Amino acid sequence: APANATIGSPSGTQVMTVEIISNPSDGMVVVNRQPVGLTPRAVEVPVTTQGYMADPVTIAVRFVARDVEEASMTSSITLYPTDRVPLRLEFKREEVKRVLR
């Protein structure tokens, strides 16, 4: 099971868990510019009672170069209050896929 990270939210705010995975694995997960650990990782985000994001949240995965032929890079996505909370975010070096509940 993925390790957990919680995003700061006012007490009493509802949270939902978003699973963060990456290919290649072991990417560094960064939430609102704060590193929270390596993938796979479960991140709790503040949500509304209707299942939408309560606040904007930016989630990124940093892929570190494994050799001199490869460049390090970061893939990121920002989830806004108009977005439903995804079940999972799948990060690749060139894209981010949302998997909805």
N, C-alpha and C positions, 0 to 999 in steps of 0.2 A: 504494500500500500504506500502511496506517496506520503511524504512528510507534509506537515501543515504549516501555514503561515497566515497570520491574521492582519488585515489592513485596519489601521486605526479608524474607529467610528464612535460616535456618541453612544454612551451606555443606553441600552434599551433598543438600539437599532437592530433590526433583523439582519441576519447574514445568511448567505448561501455559499457553498463551496464550488469553486471552479478548478477542475483538474488541468494542470499545465504539463504537457508532454512535449518532447522534441525529438527530431531526427536530424543529426545524430543526438544521442542521449547525453546526459550530463552537461547540458547548457546551463549557464548561470541565470536564474530567474531574478528579474529586477521589477519591483512594483513601486510605482510612483518615485522612481530614482533611488529606491532602497533595495540592496541585494537581500534576497530571502532564502537563497540556497539553490541547489541543483535540481534539474528535472530528473525524474518526475516529482512534482510538487503539487499539493492541494493548497489553494489560496482562498481564504474566506473574504468575501466582499460584502459591503453594506448594500442592502436591497430594500425596495419598497414592498408593501404588502401585496402588490400586483405582480411581483417577480421581475421588476425592472431595476436597473442600477440606481442606487440612491445618490451617488456622486460620480463624477468622472474618475476613472481609474486607468492608468497606463501600465500595461504589462509588457515587458520585453524579455527576450532570451538572448543572451550573449554567447555566441559560438566562438571559441578560441581556436586559432589556427593550430593544426596538429603537426604541420611541417612547413618548410620554407616555401613550398609551392602554393600554399593555401593562405588566404587572407582571413583575419578575424573579422567577424561582422555581427551586427545586432538586428534582430527582427522584432518589431513592436506593433502593438495595437492599443488604441484607446477606446474604452467602453464608456458610453455616455448615458445619462438618465433616460434617453429615448430608446436605449438598447435593452432587450430582454437579457437576463443573465444566462450565459451559455453554460452547458454542462461541462464542456471541455474546450481548451484551446490547444491546437496542434501546431507547433512551430517547426518550420524548416528554415534553412538558410535564406531562402528567397520568398517565403510566404508564410501567412498565418491563416489557419482554417478554424472557423467557429463551428462547433458541434452543438446544436441547440437541444434543450431538454425535450 
